[in-house]
Amino acid sequence: MARSSRRIGGRFVALVRADLPGVRAGFIALLISSVGSLVTGVTLGSITGTLEALPGLIVLIPAAIGMRGNVFGALGSRLGTQIHAGTFRWSNRVDTEAGQNAAAAMASSVVVAAVLAVLAEVVSVAFGHGPTISVLDFMVVSVVAACLSAVVVLAITVAVAVFCARRDLDLDNVSAPIVTAAGDMVTLPSLFLATYLLGFPVLTPLLAAASIALAVGVFAVALRTRGLPILRRVVLESLPVLVAAGIVDLVAGMTIERRLDAFITYPALLVLVPGFLEDSGALGSILSARISTRLHLGTLGDGRPRLRNAVEDVMLVGAYALPVFTSLGLSATLAAHLLGRPGPGWAAMLGVALLAGVLATTAAVLVGFHAAVATYRFGLDPDNHGIPIVSSSLDLLGVLSLILAIVALGLT
């Protein structure tokens, strides 16, 4: 046992030494992600009036935020595979491989946003949420926010990919944290801005109709495009899993809604939520992206891929997790204190972050590995399916981990 542990430790050290710049870049990206998520947490804590005035909106928020990470995290994973294979070449032309992937991400964002608007109303009614904003209101907020945020997150994703390709860094370690942070920081303000379009007797229904028409039109164009096979394939492969991921995120939003009393008692916990979900999803997405690349390159071992063949990757995720969740708990406490948001104290906040972090990291490893492997076995591209499955699953499992930690520490 001791000899086996030393051998595994030696392999992990060799992995870190072989790609020290990439490992360091991944850690820095996660810290940047945590800092960026505090902005999202502060924003969420500052729009409680809007959440009260528009019942049901909080159900849509995790799904809308998560979808940006799902769509563009998958794009980053695909670009990362191209970089590893030596085929990545960025061009503004849509008919190139990278251009088709980018166009597919934009198309998926609009189509899924429209679907989420309908599902948000369905989930709210099905779970007995009570009175909510109308499905037309959901449609306007979801699609307009998607259009505003997708352009920004696409630019960031492409810029990160080009930077990593030029600096010979591993995009799999960097893309997920940066993209999820960008998605969080951009999507929530976009949702808030879109709420100003609600409540107009004529304008709001017209915008809802235009949003539906845009989503249907984009989907039809993606399906009918003969000269862009990658765009068509990515959209067709991605939409089912993105919709399923969206449903899981909506359930996560409903879970938060049902435990809102704890977050109202200690608003500092609300500041912690976006960063915790973002970091949990980023850790799982890093593992999924690394496993996806190894599956494509055939370096995960002969025959049936097993978790023990990826022990170094799992250890890397664990090495990332401890400092990330520690810094998140302390920084969320500091941010809440500076903003005057009541909290349970720094020790309790740190305890919640670490206990929930252990639970969420365990889930991230299991979901991240098996999602990539399962999609690969079914003949699907894990770059298209791994990150959406991981991100949405970790949103729900992350929420449950947080709630379990809050209950375990007696904060409810």
Steps between C-alpha positions, in 0.01 A plus 500: 500500500777743597696410185188551286437838662858609438473389138178695448652802674804477276281489190312806621821692563621399153173626351534836674865537400428405139234769467582747779401810297165340410429387857592844633281664236208280603542598864519870411192461279307344789599784734397755237175307467442519876566874509274556201225294659501734800386773265214274398421421863499867592274572202263220603488634854425849368195410289288344772237765428478388138476136607211585730325710235537228234410171671652198331793687350748336739397162355634613160824656629709182560387357165577820308840541666581130471404489134763755408764284668356185341497634146828687501676258734424231241633735230821546699530122539464449124758770428729342760480167320587678173803661668622163632449343157685787330203602282396823673500804273282795590326685218203737483360294212200288596591218261820413693504232771540754781248737340236230476554407864458864605186538289357182650555641850314820414213310338470261795493792745197661333303179444555363851415838655156485340448142618607591854243780511219251443650243735543759777126559499427126487738415786368786715141380456587130535682554829224718638706819514187716501441812290784571256570735214343392170667278242526804271695684770727199543551494121605865480737481797658170394556568128602866530748416778636211291560724199671769709724265695584245229686754287725599791566145621576384145762771462659402832500128415668558165753741652595246768536224239724714279710606801546139617587383148766770464647445849485118476275476807243225562162653418327215686634642829415862422187517286234369741580733796537811282193429287276418797616815680433709190161334459404578860623858495333585168178298515359622832529873412353416157203332667456799727510742206250286308248532786461867409327385180217339699165650593426681171160405354618505137881494505542194723276267290666624179847430641383155612370425150825627347700282741303191401540582130875550543544167677294310242681673213846429641411134555363466146810659346729272703311192382484603134863607468656245263840660456574522872487140627677569829252773594205272422649203683594697813156661524317170453724316746506779758135605523360188671767498770482880542123484550539215749771700677270800507228298671747392769604864548136605531454239774810645668338844485183360651708339777648838586153653493371245748792568741499873450430565870853393596649737245272783613609446862866512396526692171877438506420141399333634187828670407665158530257316270612608148868450577445162657292369211742650250809347661333160544399495135842627390680221688278236346533662158881503527499128568245434225700702247824321592333158476341601169837596354660176625216296347547674165876449512477141629714565810255380768622141487413200290154353497227623732587840659499484879519771764827360636660572161427869560623514861748781421222712348282434805783601734548818300132590550535430872812717517306782336195460725646562848648849444213602271222425750705642788553829319137504391370465855728773634451740209120460507506579872711811437281618211182453703653687795605794283150515350332474839333166425432302822675164524566216745864602553822421317553162668151376408534636145834327458354181646210508255734560205740219595242238603285568196818515290601146601156369405488694172856407398423132552193541281703696243753217466238227463276692261786655301671168429195286433325764288798524264548123481129419459449743213814371330377139526171595337690641204429861595754779534578552871605856416133573416341305785748468787507860623121566472429180694765581761412868538126448541545196726740697719255790518243270656748292702680820601176652630425180691857498640461859618165430662634186670797697634276782622269252676795301644646816652164600648452819299131437428 
